[in-house]
Structure formats: C-alpha cells, structure tokens
Amino acid sequence: MGKLRDQMQRDMEIKNLSSRTKRCYLDWMSRFARHFRKPPDELGDEEIKTFLHFLLQEKKASQSAMNQAYSALKFFYETTLGRPWNGTQIPRCKRGKRLPVVLSQDEVRLILLATENLKHLAILVTIYSGGLRLSEAAILKVADIDSQRMTIRVRGKGDKDRYTLLGKNALKMLRTYWKVYRPSDWLFPSRNPKEPISVSSIQKVFKTSLGQTGIRKPASVHTLRHCFATHLLESGCDLYYIQRLMGHSSVKTTSVYLHVTRKDLHKIVSPIDLLELPDKAATALGSSCHEASF
C-alpha cells in the first residue's frame, strides 16, 4: 500500500489505537489490496462487499475475523480517505449470541493442581484472581502488584488502565514465585528477561494442564476470565463492580454472565422431577444414566 499505509498508520496513531489493533487493520487492508491486485483507493463499495462475501462464503471466516475486516475497511475509507461509509449498503456481519464456556470452581482447582511448574501456576492463578485477559497477564510488571491495597494494576485493552482484585491466595503464590525467580521488571519474563512471556506460551501451559485433568469442556486461558466474572456473580457481587474489574466499557458486555451463572438455579426444580414415573421407566432411566458419561 506504500503511501496509503503510512497515512492509515498515522491516522490510527492519532486515534491512539492499540498496537495490536493497528497491526490487525493494516494486515486486513493488505489482504484486501492483494485480493483485487489494486490499490484500495481505486476500489469501492462493490469490491468491499465482494471481499466480505468471499471471506464469509469461501474462507469460512469466523465472526471475529469478519468484524475485524469490516472495522479495518471502515476505518480506512471513512477516516484515511475521508469517504462516506454507507452502513446500509455495506452491512456488518451479525453477531451470534454465544455464551462463554465456564468452569466450576472445582474444575478451576483441578487445572491449577495439574500445573506443576511454579511460574506457570503463578500465571494462571493471577489471571483467575483478577479476571485478566491473556494479553494483559503477559505484560504485567512487578510494580503492578500492590500487596498493601490487594490490587493488580492492569494495562487494559485500548490503553485503558484499571485496577482489579489480588486475592490472598494469589499474593501468597506470587511471593513464593518471586523468591524463586526474582523477576525485576516484567512479572512473567520470557527466557530473555528484557521481554515479557509470549501469549502463545501461556496458551500452551493452560492446554497442557487442561489435558491432564480430563475436563472435556472446550476451555482456553480466556475461560479463566469468564470464570472470574461468573463466580463473582454467583457469590453475590454486583454486576456494576464486575464490569469495572473486567474493564468493560458497557455493562451490556458484562451482562452476558447473567445467562451462565448458576445463582439461584439450584432452587428451581426440573419438571421431570415433579413426575411420578412407573418403576419400569425409572429403572430404564437409571440404567441409561449409568451408561452415559457426563
């Protein structure tokens, strides 16, 4: 893209977008230009719709990828080129309403117990203690841990700093970790102490620990963040405080956890348990339950 790339880079810096977002937007614009083998300033609405349709139908792109591509194109044409963006003619891919995977507290405990390496355990404990995003945990610094106020200072998404919870067990674990590893700047450095641990390394740690537990849920490191919010909600914490701890700009984002919490569900009786089943049916149901593996 050359000159256009530089212009877009400048516009994103002025808007103070995160480094990750800037890289993502530039990558999508490069892919868009390569797809048509033309500079993007020579392309218009029809090419944009054709490209988005190609991603959806041919590449089977995820909703996340579709929205990244849409946002990158919208920013380039609307901000960098100053063209009007017709949201009616170029509709955004509708987001599905998928609920996050959530582990029980016992399942989280099993994963932590399966994590034998002290540094790896300290990372996962810290993520769960504060409901951190994966990228946020990777760039924590020693100075971000405040044992006096029992808080963790988080450099959040979009350069939005916040404070979240430092649990007593997490502090105890971090103190043990510090005595052994003695990190000086980055809390969790990579092999090169001048660089933080990579996101992929933390993902591998979680995947290994999860595999040793026998838990079949499709969990990831990010699941610990969902667990943090859900378990707080189930313990009676107000949704407003959870929103602040999670770093959500809108309470609508946080409210998804209302759909996955088990709070008060144990008080509700399933209609099947209100029936008086014949002995044969009860026996059949019982044998089926023994055969099933849940």
N, C-alpha and C positions, 0 to 999 in steps of 0.2 A: 504493500500500500504506500510505502515511502512517505511523502509529504502528508498525505491524509492520516497516516498512522501517527505521525508526530502531532498533528492537530488534535486528534482524538485523545492522545496521551496527555496533552496539555489541558484539554477540557476536563478530563477525568481528575487530573491533579487539582484543578481549580475547585472542582466539586468535592474534593477530598474523599474520593472513593478509596476503599481498602486496596492494598497491593494485590490481593487475591482476585478481587472483582476486576481490577484493571487488566490483569493477565487474562482472565476469562473472556472479557469483552473483546480484547484485541485478537485473541485466538479465534473467536466466532467470526469476527469480521474478515480475518484472513481466509477462513474456510469458505465464507460466503463469496469472496472475490475469486478464489480458486475454482469454486463450483461453476461459475459462469465465465471464468477466464477474462474478466473485465474489471476495471477499477469500480468500486462500489458507487462512486459519484455518477457513473454512467448508467446505473441501474435504478429501477423504480419500484412502485407498489406491486406490479405483476411478478417481478423477479423475487421480491421478498416473499410473497405468498407461495410462489412455486418452490422456493427453498425450504420454507417451513413445512410445506406439504411433503416434500421429499424426505425431510428428517423424520416426520411422523410415520409416513407410509413405508418408505424404503429402508431407512436406517433403524426404524422402531425405537426412536429416541424416547427416553424417559420424560416424565412431566417436568422434572427438574431441568434437564437439558433443554427442553423446548422453551421453558421460561427464561433460561439464561440467554439462548439465542435471540429470543424476542426482545429482551431488555437491551442486549448489545446493539441490535439493529435500530431499535427505537432511539437509543442514546445517540448513535452515530448520525442518523438522519435528522433528528429533531434538534440536537444540541450542536454537533460539529458542523453539519451542513446548513442548519437553520431552516430545514424544510418542514412544513406542517405534517404531522403524523395523524393519519386517519385511522383511529381505532375501530371504526365501524367496518371499513374496508379490509383492515388487517387485524382480525380478532386474535386475542391471546388465547392460547390453549387452556381450556377449562380445567381447573384443578380438581382431582378426585378427592373425596373425603375419606382418607385412610387413617385409621387410628394407629398410634405408635405401639410398638411391641413393649410390654412392661414385664419385668421380672418381679417375683415376690421377694421379700426381704431375705427369706431363707435361700432363694436361688442366688441372690447377690452375694450372700455369705459363702456359698459353695464356690463361686467363682474366685472370690478373694482367697479362700483357703487353698484353692488349686494353684494359686500364683506363688511359686516358691522363691523366686528372685526378689530380694528386698526392694530394689529400686523399682521394679515393675509393679510390685504390690503397692508401694507408696504412690505411684502414679494413679493407679485405679482407685485407691482409697480417696485420694484428693479429688478426683473427678466426681465420684459419688458424693463426697462430703459437701461439695459446693455446686453441684449441678453444672459442671463446666462443659463447654464444647471441647471437642478434641483439639482443635487449633489453639484454644485458649490455654489448655493444660500444657501444651508443648512449649509455650513461650513464657511460662511463669518464671519469675525471678525469686531468689531467696528473700529479697526485701519485700516481696508481695505477701509474705506470710506474717500476719500480725497476731502474735500469741497473747498480747495484752487485751486486744479487743475481740479476739477469737474470730477474725475475719480474713478473707483472702481477697486481695486486690486483683481484679480481672481486667485485662485489656481486651475488651469485647469486640464484637462484630461492628464494623463501621467506625472504628476508633472511639467507641463509647465505653469508657471505663465504668466499672461498678464494683461494689463490694458484695461478697456472698459469704456463706457460712463456713467456718473452720470448726469442725466437730472435735470433741475432746479426743476421740479415738484417732482421728486423722492427725491431730497435733502430736500425739504420742508416737504414731507411726513415723511422721516426718522427723521428729527429733532423733529417733533410732536410726533412720536413714541418713540424716546429716552427720551423725557421729561416725558412721562407716564410710560414707562417700565424700564428705566435706565439700559440697558444691559451694562455689564462691560468688558466682553471678547468676547464671541460669540455674533454676532449681533442679531441672532434669536435663543436664547437658548430654550431648552425643559423645561419641568417642573423642571428638575434638572439643575440649572444654569451652572453646570460644563460640560454639554453635549449639543451639538447643536440640533436643531429641526430635527426630522426624516423626511426622504424623503416621507414616506407614509402620514405623517401629512399634508405636503404641497399639496400632490395629493388630499387628501380629501377636503381640503379648496377649491381648484380650482373646483373640481367636484360639490361641493355644490353651489358655486357661478354660475357656468355654468348652472346648473339645474334651477336656479331661473330666468334666462334670456330668456328662450325659444329658445335659439340658438340650431339648430339641427345638426350642423357640429360636427363630431367626434373629438372634440378638447381635448387636455390634457395640463398640465402645459408646456410641451415642445413646444406646439404650440406658446406660447408667444415668445420663442426664434426664431421660424420661422417668426413670425410677425415682430419682431425687424429687421431682415435682409431684409425682403421683403419691409417693409415700408421705410427703409433707402434707398433701391434701387429705389423705386418709387419716393422718394424725390430728387433723383439726386446724391446720394452718390456713389463714385467709388467702384467697386467690390473689388479692392485691399484693401481698408480700411475696408470694411465689413469683409473680410477674416481675417484681423488682430484682429478686435474687437471680432469676433466669436471664434478665436483660432483654425482655420482650418489650418492644415499643408499644404494642397494643395488647390489652387484656384478652382480645379475641383469640390471639395466638395461644395464650396460656389456658384458655377455657377448654381446649381440646382434652385436657386431663380430667375434666368433669365426666367425660364419656368413658374413661378407662378405670377410674377409681372404684374400689370395692366398698367404699364407705357406705354403710347402712344397707348394702346388698344382702348381708347375712341375715337381715331381719325379714327379707322377702322370701316367701315360700313358693317354690315352683309348683305350678298346678298339677304336675304329675304326682306330687307328694300328698295331694289332697284326695286322691282316688284310693278306694279300697280295691286293690287288684285281686283277682282269683288266685288261688295257690299256684296253679299251673303257670299263669302269666308271671307271677312273682318269681317262681323258680327259673323260668326262661330268662327273665331279665337279669337275675342273679348270675346265672351261668355265663351270659353274654358279657357281663361286666368283668368276670374273672378272665375271660379270654382276651378282652380288649387291653391294649397298652396305652395308657394316657400319662 
